[in-house]
């Protein structure tokens, strides 16, 4: 009997956050996922992430 394993693929969107003084897109991004509470901010182009808290 063959077992199939399906990997769930999370869809996300990336948005550029303007970086003052940068002639390019810069490193700052907001990343949003499909699930609730799956929104993050990165100031260093994916080296670290901070969750976005909407309940503030």
Backbone as JSON, one array per atom type, in Angstrom:
{
  "sequence": "XXXXXXXXXXXXXXXXXXXXXXXXXXXXXXXXXXXXXXXXXXXXXXXXXXXXXXXX",
  "N": [[0.84, -1.18, 0.0], [0.56, 2.16, -0.86], [1.58, 5.16, 0.61], [0.62, 8.47, 0.56], [1.94, 11.63, 1.04], [0.89, 14.82, 1.58], [2.05, 18.02, 1.2], [1.25, 21.0, 2.69], [0.89, 24.04, 1.09], [1.61, 27.26, 1.83], [0.14, 30.24, 0.91], [1.3, 33.47, 0.31], [1.66, 37.06, 0.48], [3.78, 39.71, -0.45], [4.68, 42.91, 0.55], [6.18, 45.99, -0.16], [7.7, 48.23, 2.08], [8.17, 51.59, 2.13], [11.44, 52.89, 2.17], [13.01, 55.49, 3.56], [15.33, 57.54, 1.87], [16.44, 55.5, 0.37], [17.42, 54.33, -2.8], [16.48, 52.13, -3.99], [14.12, 49.39, -3.64], [14.59, 48.81, -1.02], [14.92, 47.15, 2.21], [12.75, 46.65, 3.81], [9.71, 44.96, 4.53], [6.27, 43.9, 4.45], [4.66, 40.96, 5.17], [2.01, 38.94, 4.33], [-0.13, 36.27, 5.17], [-2.4, 33.53, 4.4], [-3.83, 32.66, 6.62], [-5.4, 33.69, 9.74], [-3.72, 35.97, 11.87], [-1.27, 35.73, 10.58], [0.55, 37.62, 9.71], [3.39, 39.57, 9.12], [6.24, 41.69, 9.82], [9.28, 42.68, 8.38], [12.38, 44.17, 8.74], [14.8, 43.73, 7.72], [14.97, 42.32, 5.33], [13.98, 39.56, 5.46], [15.72, 38.35, 7.33], [14.94, 38.5, 9.95], [11.79, 38.43, 11.69], [8.83, 40.13, 12.77], [5.79, 39.67, 14.38], [2.73, 41.19, 13.32], [0.71, 43.05, 15.36], [-2.61, 43.41, 15.6], [-4.44, 44.08, 17.51], [-3.81, 46.26, 19.08]],
  "CA": [[0.0, 0.0, 0.0], [1.38, 3.38, -0.98], [1.13, 6.3, 1.41], [0.94, 9.76, -0.04], [2.03, 12.74, 1.99], [0.67, 16.11, 0.91], [2.59, 19.18, 1.92], [0.42, 22.2, 2.54], [1.63, 25.21, 0.63], [1.02, 28.5, 2.33], [0.24, 31.36, -0.02], [1.56, 34.72, 1.0], [1.9, 38.24, -0.33], [4.85, 40.57, 0.05], [4.48, 44.33, 0.26], [7.34, 46.81, 0.15], [7.52, 49.39, 2.94], [9.12, 52.6, 1.66], [12.61, 53.13, 3.01], [13.5, 56.84, 3.27], [16.73, 57.66, 1.47], [16.88, 54.37, -0.44], [17.13, 54.48, -4.23], [15.87, 50.87, -4.41], [12.97, 49.01, -2.81], [15.0, 48.72, 0.38], [14.82, 45.84, 2.84], [11.57, 46.54, 4.67], [8.57, 44.31, 3.91], [5.17, 43.32, 5.21], [4.3, 39.68, 4.59], [0.7, 38.51, 4.8], [-0.48, 34.91, 4.81], [-3.83, 33.25, 4.27], [-4.44, 32.41, 7.92], [-5.47, 34.79, 10.7], [-2.48, 36.13, 12.64], [-0.14, 35.29, 9.78], [1.07, 38.84, 9.13], [4.68, 39.87, 9.73], [7.05, 42.8, 9.33], [10.72, 42.46, 8.43], [13.14, 45.38, 8.4], [16.1, 43.3, 7.21], [14.72, 41.44, 4.18], [13.78, 38.15, 5.84], [16.65, 37.82, 8.33], [14.14, 38.38, 11.17], [10.39, 38.8, 11.52], [8.04, 40.52, 13.94], [4.37, 39.56, 14.06], [1.97, 42.43, 13.38], [-0.35, 42.95, 16.35], [-3.72, 44.25, 15.19], [-5.29, 44.38, 18.65], [-3.26, 47.35, 19.88]],
  "C": [[0.88, 1.24, 0.0], [0.76, 4.51, -0.18], [1.56, 7.58, 0.73], [0.92, 10.83, 1.04], [1.87, 14.03, 1.19], [1.22, 17.22, 1.78], [1.69, 20.37, 1.64], [1.3, 23.36, 2.12], [0.9, 26.45, 1.1], [1.22, 29.58, 1.28], [0.45, 32.62, 0.79], [1.73, 35.84, -0.01], [2.96, 39.09, 0.35], [4.57, 41.99, -0.39], [5.72, 45.1, 0.69], [6.93, 47.98, 1.03], [8.58, 50.4, 2.5], [10.23, 52.82, 2.68], [13.15, 54.51, 2.66], [14.99, 56.84, 2.93], [17.24, 56.53, 0.61], [16.49, 54.59, -1.89], [16.52, 53.2, -4.8], [14.66, 50.58, -3.52], [13.33, 48.97, -1.33], [14.72, 47.33, 0.93], [13.51, 45.62, 3.59], [10.38, 45.97, 3.9], [7.49, 43.99, 4.94], [4.78, 42.06, 4.45], [2.98, 39.25, 5.19], [0.43, 37.1, 4.29], [-1.98, 34.75, 4.71], [-4.54, 33.13, 5.62], [-4.5, 33.68, 8.76], [-4.19, 34.81, 11.51], [-1.26, 35.61, 11.89], [0.45, 36.49, 9.02], [2.33, 39.27, 9.87], [5.33, 41.07, 9.07], [8.51, 42.37, 9.42], [11.42, 43.73, 7.97], [14.46, 45.03, 7.74], [15.99, 42.23, 6.13], [14.84, 39.97, 4.55], [14.81, 37.57, 6.8], [15.93, 37.65, 9.67], [12.73, 38.89, 10.89], [9.77, 39.21, 12.84], [6.58, 40.38, 13.56], [3.68, 40.92, 14.18], [0.8, 42.22, 14.32], [-1.47, 43.92, 15.98], [-4.61, 44.68, 16.36], [-4.8, 45.53, 19.51], [-4.2, 48.52, 19.94]]
}
